[in-house]
Each structure stands twice: as structure tokens, then as C-alpha cells.
Amino acid sequence: MALLDVKIPALGESINSGILAQWHVQDGDVVKKDQALFELETDKITTEGTAEAAGRITLKVAVGAEVKIGEIVAQIDPGAAAAAPNLKSQISNSKSETPPASPAVRRVAAETGINPATVAGTGKAGRVTKGDMLAAASAPPAVVAGVADPGHPGSTSPATAPIVSAVDPARQTRRKMTPLRQRIAQRLIAAQHEAAMLTTFNEADMSAVIALRTKYQEEFTKRHGVKLGFMAFFVKAVVCALKEVPAVNTQIDGDTIVENHFFDVGVAVSTEKGLMVPVIRDCDLLSLGEVEIALAGTAKKAREGKITLSDLDGGVFTITNGGVFGSLLSTPIINSPQCAILGMHAIQERPVVRDGQIVIRPMMYLALSYDHRLVDGREAVTFLVKVKQAIEDPTRLMLSV
């Protein structure tokens, strides 16, 4: 039976290549149809490749290699699938079976590109340990016979001589930036260089929202299957503010100002791969429950590496919540080509004056970074005040006032 090629799938017109970040299988494994085979990182998303048929797999590309769309990274022999159970039994009964790699070993393999199968194990039953992997990573490159060193006639040197850090690997780890992390860096630097960015601040009394959540949390969770959080209130508050101050719902296209008449709001999600901003569509048409369901679904996809390009495209405004990590105040960077971003922060009980009396209230600092080329100070301050008013009096969200 003919071998089946495992190729890097097409992911969109703007994606031409990626990094093969991880193999979920080992060379020679018998795989099932639709089984996850590898993890591919691009400058926009992380995605998985799956097996189109069952059979024995032969890996052609090492972890960490850059691969192009359509490139063959493995081959599957469908004819080996039937014989797999007997062969697997024989291997399992053999004392020379290679123990499966531990999570620590797989993590070092992903960071260094070293295949654990090529490392001599010093652990029990020949198991490769994390120390073995670190030692292999810090070892000098092997000499390749027959390759002349131009600096020393008659000697040989590696065909490729990578620079190896002299630092003890137990004290320092070096790894190449992933395409996604590189893309994040490029976008943030571009936003700072291209936009006339300014940040204005305010604070919101969270008492009313907290009281609503406390009163209706149990009923809300039973009805919608998700908990009522703070983010849904801020999404709806942002929609109200965008309607009141349409200048914040704009972007620049060359020498043209584009004003958006829809309300697709991006919500920043922190993942192991980096920051992603999935977009919640038509937030003006969604209830609080529907917003929470959409938030939970997109956040789950982002953290599981199942986010798609369509989930990330087209947002008109972004909300980021550094408060979940304890941030008290920050100046968020605009998510280009949008012209503004709202930063939420930690809720802290602070003394404030109400009706001439000093009282303790749960307060949150809010920060609005905006592109001063499109948004004037008056509009930015008005926008943030509208968000503050909606949060401090959530009834406004129900009445759209």
C-alpha cells in the first residue's frame, strides 16, 4: 500500500510557514485516523495537524524546524496498522523498550530541538532524564569527518557550527523566539512608533456590579452554564460608550478615516504561547449571558491552541484585564489598526468620599490608551466617563442610557 504524506496544511493567505513546535507522536508509532500528530506555531496562531489515516508513522522533520505550507513532515504506512497490535505486544514484552519521555524531557526537547531518542539515558531502565537533555544541549557540536576547517589546514570542523553558550544550562535556558512571540513584538513596537498614543485614567466603584453578581450568580450560572464575571459588564459598557463617542470606533487606512458601525470587541487572553485577542462579534446584539458564553468559548479555544484566524480578525476595540494578575495601574498598548484600548485593573478597597463622608469602596482604576490622531482628549475622557457610569450604575446597560 502506498505511503501517505503528512503535509503542513494551508492556514490562510497570509501564512506561508511556521515552526514545528512539538510532535505528539514518536517515530515508528502506530497512529489512528484523526489523531493529533504535531503542533505548528505561526506568527498568528498555533494549530494541530492530524492523521488522515491509521498506520505507522515515520517522522521527517525535527522539532523546532521551520516548515512551509505543503511541506511533507512525515509519512504514514497504512499497511502497518493491522500488524500494529502484535508488534506492540512484542515491544512491550521486550526489556529493551524505550520508556516514554517525561513532561520535563518533552519540554526541553521542544525548547532545544533535540530528539530524546538520540540522547543516552542515565535514568532507570535507560530512561532519558531532564539532566541528560540539558547535558546534550550544552555539549559542544560533534566534528563532522571530512569537512575542512579553512582556518586550520588539515583539520576538520562541523559543517554548521552553532554558537553554544558557555553558561551552565542549570542557570540559563536559551531558546529561539516563536513566530507568535515575534509577531506580538513587531505589532507592539509598530503601534508605539506609528500611533500618537496617549493614555487617560479614571476609576470605577465596583460596588453595584459586585452586588449584582452576588445576588444573581447562582441563578445566572444555572441558566447559562457559565459564571457571571466582570468582563461581560465591561464589554457592554464599552458598546454603550462607542455609541456615544463614535470617534473611538474608527481606524486609519492610509489617508482615510474609517468609521465602523458595528461592535466587534476583542478581549485579550493570556496563553502559554503569548497574548491573543479573540473577538466577540456584534456585542450590541448580545445579552450579558450571551457575552459570557462567547467569552468562555473563545478563551478556552485560545488556551487550548485551537483558535483560528477568523476568531482574531476584525475587532474594532480591545479590552485587556491586567487586574487578574494583580496589576494596579498600567498604560495598555493599542491593538493596531484599532485606535483605542481599555485597561482594567485589580479591584482594591480604598477610602473614597460619598455624600461628604469617607467610606470604603471596592475601586478599580481604568486606563484608556488612544491614538491622538483620531481621538481628541475631550472624546477620550468622555468615552472613559461613559464606561465608568455604566459600571457604577449597571441599570444603564439594560436601558442603553
Secondary structure, 3 states (H helix, E strand, C coil): CCCEEEECCCCCCCCCEEEEEEECCCCCCEECCCCEEEEEECCCCEEEEECCCCEEEEECCCCCCEEECCCEEEEEEHHHCCCHHHHHHHHHCCCCCCCCCCHHHHHHHHHHCCCHHHCCCCCHHHCCCHHHHHHHHHCCCCCCCCCEECCEEEEECCCCCCCCCCCCCCCCCCCCCCHHHHHHHHHHHHHHHHCCEEEEEEEEECHHHHHHHHHHHHHHHHHHCCCCCCHHHHHHHHHHHHHHCHHHHEEEECCEEEECCCCCEEECEEECCEEECCEECCHHHCCHHHHHHHHHHHHHHHHCCCCCHHHHCCCCEEEEEHHHHCCCCCCCCCCCCCCEEEEEEEEEEEEEEECCEEEEEEEEEEEEEEECCCCCHHHHHHHHHHHHHHHHCCHHHHHCC
